[in-house]
Amino acid sequence: MSAGLEVSALAKTFEGARRPALAGVTFSAAVQSVTGLVGPDGAGKSTLLRLAAGLLLPDSGRVRVLGLDPVADVQRLRERIGYMPQRFGLYEDLTVQENLDLYAALQSVPPEQRAERLLPLMRMTGLQPFLDRLAGQLSGGMKQKLGLACALVKSPDFLLLDEPTVGVDPVSRRELWRIVGQLVAERGIGVLVATSYLDEAERCDAVVVLDRGEVLAQGPPARFAESMRGRVFELPPRGDEPPRALQDALAEAPAVVDATVRSGRVRVVLAEGQAGVPGQPGAAPAAPSFEDAFMSLLAARREQLPVAPPRAAGRRARAAGDGVAVRVRDLRKRFGAFEAVRGVSFDVREGEIFGLLGPNGAGKSTTFRMLCGLSSISGGEATVAGRDLRRAGKHARARLGYMAQKFSLYGSLSVLENLRYFGTAYGLFGRGLRERVDAALAAFDLDARRHETAARLPGGYKQRLAMAAALLHEPDILFLDEPTSGVDPASRRNF
């Protein structure tokens, strides 16, 4: 199988960066196949894709896509590749059809060929019934499918995808991968896809693992999994203890490189050379996966972080008198004739982690925004920290922290400036503000990046900053809206 992409000793360093984005990367990606690019936030995945697309110039090394040099042959290259960046530039005030027509024009697809190109894409993505809908009114999954369709308008020979399923629910993720698989099978194109979801990496024909601009390993996903045989075990929880308690205990053991909760059991990955799970003679061997190998590769390089800054002395969580922190009854939200939330009721008790689960467009973020006092309530009742949001929303908001799906950070401000701004907004000043900001910088490993602008932070560090900002005023209730979407597995575990 011939190579669609060849990278040799590729290096790139950005001005002011603490280390190279890429440091001598070498690998190849075949046509008629899907190659996955995985690694923690800041590994260099997006930089590599932008170099391959001819959007950046390398410092040294060599890149060839379909035999073309992205520097010398950039125009010819762009006629043959499709590139979908992490944040695809849809025009939200244009309809689906208007976005497709615009990208067809930008990619020099002749008007007489557009209908022929667009019809199969609409069937493939399921967007045919929504051609007259504004892009801004689409769910996250539908926006990603529209972005993919726009990238495919010119029928590329090689496709570069940068985290195409970020913020997309599991059903839509499967649909996007079905589309990619169909393109490879029917058109024989090559695909290089950066992804933070390791179950998606297992779908690839080959995988390249990056960390801090270096290639750690590469090969078929099954080979990675096979290398972990005999090092993966599962254990049931002890007595009436929640699985998290056993997970926490095992995660501290030096012999354990990873411990996660799966279907009520604790899955443990051991360091190389370990004979069994320490203190757990009843541990049952489990079939290894690509994710187990990935976490093992990163174990020696991974940073362990506290979950949150320590609370001030003498401060304790408070909730409503009956122990209910959030009470929702028949909650409703209407946008004109459209009812985004209809008859939702639930309670969240003090000391409880409560999950809202649903596909894109189910109403999760809308519910959050109402409960945080950021959107008006159309009907029903909502009480947060004992306060009715309709009558005492200001007092309720002072008791909660909110981490939005699209982190509400100010990109042009530094890490330190963001924390100071949010601390002031939450009513912190003087010495109290300085102490809380210093604690947040230390706890979330942001001190070395305190002067970097938020816009330049990798996704995992943006997540840390957003959560640090939400916790500055020591809230009693924390609202997290898809906080780990698009974040690598190591950062998700730290989170």
NORBELQUI-V886890 format. One record per residue. RES is the residue in one letter. NEAR is the number of other ideal C-beta (glycine too) atoms within 12 Angstrom. Layout:
BEGIN
[[RES & NEAR] [RES & NEAR]]
END
This chain:
BEGIN
[[M & 15] [S & 18] [A & 24] [G & 38] [L & 44] [E & 30] [V & 36] [S & 20] [A & 20] [L & 39] [A & 29] [K & 32] [T & 23] [F & 22] [E & 10] [G & 12] [A & 22] [R & 16] [R & 19] [P & 27] [A & 35] [L & 42] [A & 28] [G & 25] [V & 42] [T & 23] [F & 34] [S & 29] [A & 42] [A & 26] [V & 31] [Q & 25] [S & 32] [V & 41] [T & 46] [G & 41] [L & 43] [V & 46] [G & 45] [P & 38] [D & 37] [G & 37] [A & 41] [G & 42] [K & 44] [S & 40] [T & 39] [L & 44] [L & 46] [R & 29] [L & 39] [A & 52] [A & 34] [G & 28] [L & 24] [L & 25] [L & 22] [P & 32] [D & 25] [S & 18] [G & 29] [R & 25] [V & 47] [R & 28] [V & 41] [L & 32] [G & 20] [L & 27] [D & 22] [P & 37] [V & 23] [A & 16] [D & 19] [V & 23] [Q & 15] [R & 18] [L & 31] [R & 27] [E & 21] [R & 29] [I & 39] [G & 42] [Y & 40] [M & 41] [P & 28] [Q & 31] [R & 20] [F & 31] [G & 20] [L & 32] [Y & 24] [E & 19] [D & 13] [L & 24] [T & 23] [V & 36] [Q & 29] [E & 24] [N & 39] [L & 40] [D & 24] [L & 23] [Y & 35] [A & 29] [A & 18] [L & 17] [Q & 27] [S & 15] [V & 26] [P & 14] [P & 13] [E & 9] [Q & 17] [R & 24] [A & 19] [E & 16] [R & 27] [L & 33] [L & 19] [P & 21] [L & 38] [M & 28] [R & 16] [M & 26] [T & 37] [G & 25] [L & 37] [Q & 22] [P & 14] [F & 26] [L & 27] [D & 17] [R & 25] [L & 21] [A & 34] [G & 20] [Q & 23] [L & 34] [S & 31] [G & 38] [G & 34] [M & 36] [K & 38] [Q & 41] [K & 44] [L & 50] [G & 43] [L & 46] [A & 44] [C & 42] [A & 43] [L & 43] [V & 35] [K & 31] [S & 28] [P & 36] [D & 30] [F & 46] [L & 43] [L & 47] [L & 45] [D & 38] [E & 38] [P & 48] [T & 40] [V & 39] [G & 39] [V & 36] [D & 25] [P & 20] [V & 23] [S & 33] [R & 32] [R & 21] [E & 28] [L & 44] [W & 33] [R & 22] [I & 41] [V & 42] [G & 25] [Q & 23] [L & 35] [V & 32] [A & 16] [E & 15] [R & 24] [G & 21] [I & 37] [G & 38] [V & 50] [L & 51] [V & 51] [A & 46] [T & 46] [S & 43] [Y & 34] [L & 33] [D & 22] [E & 35] [A & 41] [E & 28] [R & 31] [C & 38] [D & 31] [A & 36] [V & 41] [V & 42] [V & 43] [L & 44] [D & 33] [R & 29] [G & 33] [E & 31] [V & 31] [L & 31] [A & 26] [Q & 30] [G & 25] [P & 25] [P & 35] [A & 22] [R & 20] [F & 33] [A & 27] [E & 19] [S & 24] [M & 35] [R & 21] [G & 21] [R & 34] [V & 38] [F & 36] [E & 30] [L & 34] [P & 22] [P & 23] [R & 20] [G & 9] [D & 9] [E & 16] [P & 20] [P & 26] [R & 20] [A & 19] [L & 33] [Q & 28] [D & 21] [A & 23] [L & 34] [A & 28] [E & 15] [A & 25] [P & 13] [A & 26] [V & 35] [V & 36] [D & 40] [A & 36] [T & 34] [V & 25] [R & 24] [S & 12] [G & 17] [R & 25] [V & 37] [R & 38] [V & 41] [V & 44] [L & 34] [A & 24] [E & 19] [G & 12] [Q & 23] [A & 15] [G & 23] [V & 32] [P & 22] [G & 17] [Q & 26] [P & 11] [G & 16] [A & 31] [A & 18] [P & 20] [A & 27] [A & 20] [P & 31] [S & 30] [F & 38] [E & 38] [D & 40] [A & 38] [F & 44] [M & 42] [S & 35] [L & 36] [L & 35] [A & 31] [A & 15] [R & 22] [R & 28] [E & 24] [Q & 20] [L & 27] [P & 20] [V & 20] [A & 27] [P & 33] [P & 17] [R & 22] [A & 17] [A & 8] [G & 6] [R & 15] [R & 12] [A & 21] [R & 23] [A & 28] [A & 24] [G & 12] [D & 12] [G & 18] [V & 25] [A & 35] [V & 39] [R & 33] [V & 32] [R & 20] [D & 18] [L & 36] [R & 27] [K & 31] [R & 20] [F & 17] [G & 9] [A & 7] [F & 16] [E & 18] [A & 29] [V & 35] [R & 19] [G & 18] [V & 32] [S & 20] [F & 26] [D & 22] [V & 31] [R & 18] [E & 23] [G & 16] [E & 18] [I & 17] [F & 23] [G & 13] [L & 26] [L & 14] [G & 23] [P & 21] [N & 30] [G & 25] [A & 23] [G & 32] [K & 31] [S & 32] [T & 33] [T & 36] [F & 38] [R & 29] [M & 37] [L & 47] [C & 36] [G & 28] [L & 23] [S & 26] [S & 22] [I & 32] [S & 27] [G & 22] [G & 28] [E & 26] [A & 43] [T & 35] [V & 43] [A & 37] [G & 26] [R & 29] [D & 23] [L & 34] [R & 21] [R & 16] [A & 18] [G & 25] [K & 18] [H & 18] [A & 33] [R & 28] [A & 25] [R & 34] [L & 38] [G & 37] [Y & 38] [M & 36] [A & 28] [Q & 27] [K & 22] [F & 35] [S & 27] [L & 34] [Y & 24] [G & 19] [S & 13] [L & 24] [S & 25] [V & 36] [L & 29] [E & 23] [N & 41] [L & 44] [R & 28] [Y & 24] [F & 36] [G & 34] [T & 21] [A & 22] [Y & 28] [G & 19] [L & 27] [F & 17] [G & 13] [R & 12] [G & 20] [L & 24] [R & 19] [E & 23] [R & 34] [V & 38] [D & 24] [A & 27] [A & 41] [L & 33] [A & 22] [A & 27] [F & 39] [D & 26] [L & 37] [D & 23] [A & 17] [R & 29] [R & 27] [H & 19] [E & 30] [T & 22] [A & 34] [A & 20] [R & 26] [L & 34] [P & 35] [G & 39] [G & 37] [Y & 38] [K & 40] [Q & 41] [R & 45] [L & 46] [A & 42] [M & 42] [A & 45] [A & 44] [A & 37] [L & 38] [L & 42] [H & 34] [E & 32] [P & 34] [D & 30] [I & 40] [L & 34] [F & 40] [L & 32] [D & 33] [E & 31] [P & 32] [T & 30] [S & 38] [G & 37] [V & 32] [D & 40] [P & 38] [A & 38] [S & 35] [R & 28] [R & 31] [N & 31] [F & 30]]
END
